Amino acid sequence: MEAADKSNNEKFTNDSVFGHLLVLATAGDAEVFVGGQSASTPPGALLSVLPDALDRQALKSQRVVLVENGAPMTEWDKIQLPPPWDNSVILYCGHRENAGFVQQIVADQPSSNLALYYDFDPEGLEMALRTGKGTILLPEDWRTSLIDRAMRERVTQRDFPR
């Protein structure tokens, strides 16, 4: 209705239809509470939740794994989380309207119940560190993978004026 007030073509709006929804999954025996009911996701499924429907108070007592990249979300059941993170609520960090809601959840989440699963490149690790709380999750062979990738890529040097 808001878009129709501005234009007869609703495609002209900058808002995405689902951009305000929180994207969640559950690992192991974890459940998330939405609209007063518990929910879990079977392998291959994600849950899109209105921010006001998510029980954020209950979430504080659960382990939450914040995922930076959307690609792992679609196959979360194939990633083996280390104990005690194997029974966690998996939360996508968002990229449009939902990112602000996610940051509020992260700010409210106790550090001991927050893990960060970011890209394993230097930029991803820097973003995880900037969160300033929680546990950073990395694959067991992340150093080898990063070094192998760097060796395959052409390395260049650029000098900057002093």
C-alpha positions as CSV (number, residue, x, y, z in Angstrom):
1,M,0.0,0.0,0.0
2,E,2.9,2.4,0.8
3,A,4.4,1.7,-2.6
4,A,1.0,2.2,-4.4
5,D,0.7,5.7,-2.7
6,K,3.9,6.7,-4.5
7,S,3.7,4.9,-7.8
8,N,1.4,2.6,-9.8
9,N,4.4,0.2,-10.2
10,E,5.3,-1.4,-6.8
11,K,8.6,-2.6,-8.3
12,F,9.9,1.0,-8.0
13,T,10.3,0.7,-4.2
14,N,13.8,0.3,-2.8
15,D,12.5,-2.1,-0.1
16,S,12.8,-5.8,-0.7
17,V,9.8,-7.9,0.1
18,F,11.6,-10.2,2.5
19,G,14.5,-7.9,3.4
20,H,13.2,-7.1,6.9
21,L,12.9,-10.8,7.9
22,L,15.4,-12.5,10.1
23,V,16.8,-15.7,8.5
24,L,17.4,-18.5,11.0
25,A,18.2,-22.2,11.1
26,T,18.7,-24.6,14.0
27,A,21.5,-27.0,14.6
28,G,21.2,-30.2,16.6
29,D,18.5,-30.1,19.2
30,A,18.2,-26.3,19.2
31,E,14.8,-24.7,19.0
32,V,13.9,-21.1,18.4
33,F,10.8,-19.5,19.8
34,V,8.6,-17.6,17.4
35,G,5.2,-16.2,18.2
36,G,5.1,-18.1,21.4
37,Q,5.8,-21.5,19.8
38,S,9.0,-23.5,19.4
39,A,10.3,-24.2,16.0
40,S,13.3,-26.1,14.5
41,T,14.5,-26.5,11.0
42,P,15.0,-29.8,9.2
43,P,18.1,-30.2,7.0
44,G,17.8,-28.0,3.9
45,A,15.3,-25.6,5.4
46,L,15.6,-22.0,6.7
47,L,13.1,-20.0,8.8
48,S,12.2,-16.4,7.9
49,V,10.9,-14.6,11.0
50,L,9.4,-11.2,11.6
51,P,11.7,-9.4,14.1
52,D,8.8,-8.7,16.5
53,A,7.7,-12.4,16.4
54,L,11.1,-13.7,17.6
55,D,11.4,-14.3,21.4
56,R,14.6,-12.4,21.9
57,Q,14.5,-12.9,25.7
58,A,14.5,-16.7,25.2
59,L,17.3,-16.3,22.6
60,K,19.6,-14.8,25.2
61,S,19.7,-18.2,27.1
62,Q,20.5,-20.1,23.9
63,R,23.7,-20.4,21.9
64,V,23.6,-18.3,18.7
65,V,26.0,-18.7,15.8
66,L,26.0,-15.5,13.7
67,V,26.8,-16.3,10.0
68,E,28.2,-13.6,7.8
69,N,27.8,-15.3,4.4
70,G,24.4,-16.5,3.2
71,A,25.9,-19.5,1.2
72,P,26.6,-21.6,4.3
73,M,23.1,-21.0,5.6
74,T,21.6,-23.0,2.8
75,E,23.6,-26.1,3.7
76,W,24.0,-25.6,7.4
77,D,23.2,-29.2,8.3
78,K,26.5,-30.2,6.5
79,I,28.7,-28.1,8.8
80,Q,29.8,-29.9,11.9
81,L,29.9,-27.4,14.8
82,P,32.2,-28.1,17.7
83,P,30.6,-28.8,21.1
84,P,29.0,-26.8,22.8
85,W,27.9,-25.0,19.6
86,D,26.4,-28.1,18.0
87,N,23.0,-27.2,19.4
88,S,22.7,-23.6,18.4
89,V,20.4,-21.2,16.7
90,I,22.0,-20.1,13.4
91,L,21.4,-16.5,12.5
92,Y,22.2,-14.9,9.2
93,C,23.8,-11.4,9.8
94,G,21.6,-9.8,7.2
95,H,22.4,-7.3,4.5
96,R,19.5,-4.9,4.1
97,E,16.7,-3.9,6.4
98,N,17.2,-7.0,8.6
99,A,20.9,-6.2,9.4
100,G,19.9,-3.6,12.1
101,F,17.7,-6.1,13.9
102,V,20.5,-8.6,13.8
103,Q,22.9,-6.1,15.3
104,Q,20.5,-5.4,18.1
105,I,20.2,-9.2,18.8
106,V,24.1,-9.4,18.8
107,A,24.3,-6.5,21.2
108,D,21.8,-8.1,23.6
109,Q,23.3,-11.6,23.4
110,P,25.7,-12.6,26.2
111,S,29.2,-13.1,24.9
112,S,29.3,-16.6,26.2
113,N,26.3,-17.6,24.1
114,L,27.5,-15.9,20.8
115,A,29.7,-17.5,18.2
116,L,30.8,-15.9,14.9
117,Y,31.1,-17.9,11.7
118,Y,32.5,-15.4,9.2
119,D,34.5,-15.8,6.0
120,F,37.9,-17.2,6.6
121,D,39.8,-14.5,4.7
122,P,41.4,-11.6,6.4
123,E,38.5,-9.3,5.8
124,G,36.0,-11.8,7.3
125,L,38.2,-12.4,10.3
126,E,38.6,-8.6,10.8
127,M,34.8,-8.2,10.7
128,A,34.4,-11.0,13.3
129,L,37.0,-9.3,15.5
130,R,35.2,-6.0,15.2
131,T,32.1,-7.5,16.8
132,G,34.0,-7.3,20.0
133,K,32.4,-10.3,21.7
134,G,31.7,-14.0,21.3
135,T,33.7,-16.9,20.0
136,I,35.1,-17.1,16.4
137,L,34.5,-20.4,14.8
138,L,37.1,-21.6,12.2
139,P,37.5,-24.8,10.3
140,E,40.3,-27.0,11.7
141,D,42.4,-26.6,8.5
142,W,41.7,-22.9,8.0
143,R,45.4,-21.9,8.1
144,T,46.4,-24.4,5.5
145,S,43.5,-23.4,3.3
146,L,44.3,-19.7,3.5
147,I,48.0,-20.3,2.9
148,D,47.3,-22.6,-0.1
149,R,44.9,-20.0,-1.6
150,A,47.5,-17.2,-1.2
151,M,50.1,-19.3,-2.9
152,R,47.9,-20.0,-5.9
153,E,47.0,-16.3,-6.3
154,R,49.5,-13.9,-7.8
155,V,51.1,-11.7,-5.2
156,T,51.8,-8.1,-6.0
157,Q,53.3,-5.2,-4.2
158,R,52.1,-1.6,-4.2
159,D,54.1,1.2,-2.6
160,F,52.2,4.0,-1.1
161,P,53.6,7.6,-0.8
162,R,54.8,8.3,2.7
